[in-house]
Amino acid sequence: MSVAENIAHFQEELRGTNCKLIAVSKTQPNEAILEAYEAGQRIFGENKVQELTAKYEALPKDIEWHLIGHLQTNKVKYVAPFVHTIQSVDSLKLLQEINKQAQKHNRVQNCLLQIYIAEEESKFGLDQQEAIALLASEEFKSLLNIQITGVMGIATNTSSETQLRKEFRTLKKCFEDLKVKYFFDSDHFKEISMGMSSDFKLAIEEGSTMVRVGSSIFGARNYSK
Ligand SMILES: *Cc1c(COP(=O)(O)O)cnc(C)c1O
């Protein structure tokens, strides 16, 4: 199926749900992104700063760009002028730098806290206690150019439905706990970013509001290019 057909398929899948599609375009050429754009897709996700900024410059300016990969503090300045949401916030130090750069551009930066839900060792993220410590800190309260809009998680790469549901529920529960404790009076804290090509259906059933789908839209990625 073509990229345009895949976008139409996902629009159909998500109709009537509270879930948005983030088209993950990492490693894909601008032509493929434009094909998705022509089919009506406006939200795209990238995981590398350099690739994201190059695509931002080349592509239509009404695209909403989400950074979904690990972000180093020294690279925040490159995405600060335009990125819609940074989904991969996993430290106070990173948030402080995002705040500083957002201030320079007179922006309030949307961020998701990346929460560790997988069994695998190597994934980035905070556990719930660390997220609480961050949100409770005086330093965090002084960051006026940051808007935390929700949480993001990357599930274990497994075909076990039981395991995936367990991890998605952990993230949903974390979202609800943080909402009650720190965001009960905020309409902005509403996003649960979870689910990818292989497990988005389960993620939606478990309450996802953003699925991040790459290969099911664009086909397999070619990392050697
Ligand atoms: C690449 C990536 C995705 C999309 O993965 P697919 O399996 O191609 O859908 C989703 N989330 C993150 C954080 C990614 O890096």
The ligand as a Tripos MOL2 file, in Angstrom:
@<TRIPOS>MOLECULE
LIG
   15    15     1     0     0
SMALL
NO_CHARGES

@<TRIPOS>ATOM
      1 C1         10.8940    4.7170   15.6390 C.3       1 LIG1
      2 C2         10.0160    5.0290   16.7780 C.ar      1 LIG1
      3 C3          8.6320    4.7630   16.7100 C.ar      1 LIG1
      4 C4          7.9480    4.1220   15.5050 C.3       1 LIG1
      5 O1          8.2740    2.7970   15.3750 O.3       1 LIG1
      6 P1          7.5320    1.8510   14.2890 P.3       1 LIG1
      7 O2          7.7140    0.4830   14.8270 O.co2     1 LIG1
      8 O3          8.2440    2.0580   12.9860 O.co2     1 LIG1
      9 O4          6.1160    2.2540   14.2180 O.co2     1 LIG1
     10 C5          7.8630    5.1160   17.8050 C.ar      1 LIG1
     11 N1          8.3990    5.6870   18.9090 N.ar      1 LIG1
     12 C6          9.7190    5.9460   19.0040 C.ar      1 LIG1
     13 C7         10.2370    6.5740   20.2470 C.3       1 LIG1
     14 C8         10.5660    5.6190   17.9490 C.ar      1 LIG1
     15 O5         11.8760    5.8870   18.0590 O.3       1 LIG1
@<TRIPOS>BOND
     1     1     2 1
     2     2     3 ar
     3     2    14 ar
     4     3     4 1
     5     3    10 ar
     6     4     5 1
     7     5     6 1
     8     6     7 2
     9     6     8 1
    10     6     9 1
    11    10    11 ar
    12    11    12 ar
    13    12    13 1
    14    12    14 ar
    15    14    15 1
@<TRIPOS>SUBSTRUCTURE
     1 LIG1         1 GROUP 0 **** ****
